[in-house]
Amino acid sequence: MATATPIAGIGIPDSRLAREATQLVRDTESDLLFHHSTRVYFWGALVGTRKGLAFDPELLYVAAMFHDIGLTPRYRDSQLRFEVDGANAARDFLRGHGISEPDIERVWAAVALHTTPGIPEHMHPEIALVQAGAAMDVVGRGYHELAEEQREAVMAAHPRGRGFKHEMIEAFYQGMKHRPDSTFGTFNDDILAFKDPTFRRGDLCSIILGSH
């Protein structure tokens, strides 16, 4: 169920579900986020293959494609964490295609937890691999564990561009600046602090000491 021309030995699932997920995300996200999301799938699948994990490529692909959709303009009025917006969008999409609830819950968790370190790697492979793929693409975690020819093949098919790092920070900022409280307790507040000198982080110790 994979594409006829794999990239670095990994193919995108050739199914109606995957094709419609691709089209929906392509129509919703910027080129930056679309190619980032696609690379997340490839990095995650490569990590999973290297580790010998038994994962469902179709579920991994859908989760990777939806993982940053919460950063797009359609969620500019939301006060949820952007990860939850993406997880909810993936859930609605999968329910519309008759996917089983256990599989939907797995994809929901993969999207919702992709910025939460220390937990996904102990969960289902699809959940662990979305986070691994996102971490590889944004901060380079696991970079040296992938072969150079694998990295080059993926980036040739879905280029990052020279300005990717600052463009990704800007995309995060635009997707979260209207809901600063949603970043409390996450490293997402680093983005707001970097982009907005007036931003003030939440302080858990002050909240504890000031609690009734």
For each residue, the residues with C-beta under 8 A, 3 or more apart:
1: 13 14 15 57 58
2: 6 10 11 12 13 14 57
3: 6 11 12 13 14
4: 11 14
5: 11
6: 2 3 9 10 11
7: 10 11 42 153 154 157
8: 42 46 149 150 153 154
9: 6 46 49 150
10: 2 6 7 42 45 46 49
11: 2 3 4 5 6 7 14 57
12: 2 3 18 22 38 41 61
13: 1 2 3 17 18 57 58 61
14: 1 2 3 4 11 18 19
15: 1 18 19 58
16: 19 20 97
17: 13 20 21 58 62 94 97 99
18: 12 13 14 15 21 22 58 61 62
19: 14 15 16 22 23
20: 16 17 23 24 93 97
21: 17 18 24 25 61 62 65 66 93
22: 12 18 19 25 26 65
23: 19 20 26 27
24: 20 21 27 28 93
25: 21 22 28 29 34 37 65 66 69
26: 22 23 29 34
27: 23 24
28: 24 25 69 72 74
29: 25 26 32 33 34 37 68 69 72
30: 33 34 72 171
31: 34 35
32: 29 35 36 161 164 167 168 171
33: 29 30 36 37 68 69 71 72 171
34: 25 26 29 30 31 37 38
35: 31 32 38 39 158 159 160
36: 32 33 39 40 68 137 138 160 164 168
37: 25 29 33 34 40 41 64 65 66 67 68
38: 12 34 35 41 42 64 65 158
39: 35 36 42 43 133 137 154 155 158 160
40: 36 37 43 44 64 67 130 133 134 136 137
41: 12 37 38 44 45 60 61 64 65 133
42: 7 8 10 38 39 45 46 133 154 158
43: 39 40 46 47 132 133 136 137 142 146 154
44: 40 41 47 48 60 64 129 130 132 133 136
45: 10 41 42 48 49 55 57 60 129 133
46: 8 9 10 42 43 49 50 146 150 154
47: 43 44 50 51 129 132 133 136 142 145 146
48: 44 45 51 53 55 60 125 129 132
49: 9 10 45 46 52 53
50: 46 47 145 146
51: 47 48
52: 49
53: 48 49 125 128 129
54: 125
55: 45 48 59 60 125 126 129
56: 59 60 103 126
57: 1 2 11 13 45 60 61
58: 1 13 15 17 18 61 62
59: 55 56 62 63 103 106 107 110 126
60: 41 44 45 48 55 56 57 63 64 110 125 126 129 130
61: 12 13 18 21 41 57 58 64 65
62: 17 18 21 58 59 65 66 90 93 94 107
63: 59 60 66 67 90 106 107 110 111 126 127 130
64: 37 38 40 41 44 60 61 67 130 133
65: 21 22 25 37 38 41 61 62 69
66: 21 25 37 62 63 69 86 87 89 90 93 107 111
67: 37 40 63 64 83 86 110 111 114 130 134
68: 29 33 36 37 71 72 82 86 171 175
69: 25 28 29 33 65 66 72 75 85 86 89 90
70: 75 78 80 81 82 83 84 85 86 89 175
71: 33 68 75 82 86 171 172 174 175 176
72: 28 29 30 33 68 69 75 175
73: 76
74: 28
75: 69 70 71 72 78 82 85 175
76: 73 178
77: 178
78: 70 75 82 85 179
79: 179 181 182
80: 70 84 85 88 179 182
81: 70 84 85 112 179 182 183 186 188
82: 68 70 71 75 78 85 86 175 176 179 182 188
83: 67 70 86 87 111 112 113 114 115
84: 70 80 81 87 88 112
85: 69 70 75 78 80 81 82 88 89
86: 66 67 68 69 70 71 82 83 89 90 111 112
87: 66 83 84 90 91 107 108 109 111 112
88: 80 84 85 91 92 108
89: 66 69 70 85 86 92 93
90: 62 63 66 69 86 87 93 94 104 107 108 111
91: 87 88 94 95 104 107 108
92: 88 89 95 96
93: 20 21 24 62 66 89 90 96 97
94: 17 62 90 91 97 99 103 104 107
95: 91 92 98 99 104
96: 92 93
97: 16 17 20 93 94
98: 95
99: 17 94 95 103 104
100: 103 104
101: 104 105
102: 105 106
103: 56 59 94 99 100 106 107
104: 90 91 94 95 99 100 101 107 108
105: 101 102 108 109
106: 59 63 102 103 109 110 124 126 127
107: 59 62 63 66 87 90 91 94 103 104 110 111 126
108: 87 88 90 91 104 105 111 112
109: 87 105 106 112 113 120 123 124 127
110: 59 60 63 67 106 107 113 114 120 124 126 127 129 130 131
111: 63 66 67 83 86 87 90 107 108 114 130
112: 81 83 84 86 87 108 109
113: 83 109 110 116 119 120 123 127 131
114: 67 83 110 111 120 130 131 134
115: 83 131 134 186 187 188
116: 113 119 120 131 186
117: 131 187
118: 121
119: 113 116 122 123
120: 109 110 113 114 116 123 127 128 130 131 132
121: 118 128 131 132
122: 119 128
123: 109 113 119 120 127 128
124: 106 109 110 127 128
125: 48 53 54 55 60 128 129
126: 55 56 59 60 63 106 107 110 129 130
127: 63 106 109 110 113 120 123 124 130 131
128: 53 120 121 122 123 124 125 131 132
129: 44 45 47 48 53 55 60 110 125 126 132 133
130: 40 44 60 63 64 67 110 111 114 120 126 127 133 134
131: 110 113 114 115 116 117 120 121 127 128 134 135
132: 43 44 47 48 120 121 128 129 135 136 141 142
133: 39 40 41 42 43 44 45 47 64 129 130 136 137
134: 40 67 114 115 130 131 137 138
135: 131 132 138 139 141 142
136: 40 43 44 47 132 133 139 140 141 142 143 146
137: 36 39 40 43 133 134 160
138: 36 134 135 168
139: 135 136
140: 136 143
141: 132 135 136
142: 43 47 132 135 136 145 146
143: 136 140 146 151
144:
145: 47 50 142
146: 43 46 47 50 136 142 143 150 151
147: 150 151
148: 151 152
149: 8 152 153
150: 8 9 46 146 147 153 154
151: 143 146 147 148 154 155
152: 148 149 155 156
153: 7 8 149 150 156 157
154: 7 8 39 42 43 46 150 151 157 158
155: 39 151 152 158 159 160
156: 152 153 159
157: 7 153 154
158: 35 38 39 42 154 155
159: 35 155 156
160: 35 36 39 137 155 164
161: 32 164 167
162:
163: 166 167
164: 32 36 160 161 167 168
165: 168 169
166: 163 169 170
167: 32 161 163 164 170 171
168: 32 36 138 164 165 171 172
169: 165 166 172 173 191 194 195
170: 166 167 173 174 195
171: 30 32 33 68 71 167 168 174 175
172: 71 168 169 175 176 188 191
173: 169 170 176 177 191 192 194 195 196
174: 71 170 171 177
175: 68 70 71 72 75 82 171 172
176: 71 82 172 173 179 180 182 183 188 191 192
177: 173 174 180 192 195 196
178: 76 77
179: 78 79 80 81 82 176 182 183
180: 176 177 183 189 192 199
181: 79 184 202
182: 79 80 81 82 176 179 188
183: 81 176 179 180 186 188 189 191 192
184: 181 189 201 202
185: 202 204
186: 81 115 116 183 189
187: 115 117 190
188: 81 82 115 172 176 182 183 191 192
189: 180 183 184 186 192 193 199 201 202
190: 187 193 194
191: 169 172 173 176 183 188 194 195
192: 173 176 177 180 183 188 189 195 196 199
193: 189 190 196 199 201
194: 169 173 190 191
195: 169 170 173 177 191 192 199
196: 173 177 192 193 199
197:
198:
199: 180 189 192 193 195 196
200:
201: 184 189 193
202: 181 184 185 189 207
203: 206 207
204: 185 207 208
205: 208 209
206: 203 209 210
207: 202 203 204 210 211
208: 204 205 211
209: 205 206
210: 206 207
211: 207 208
212:
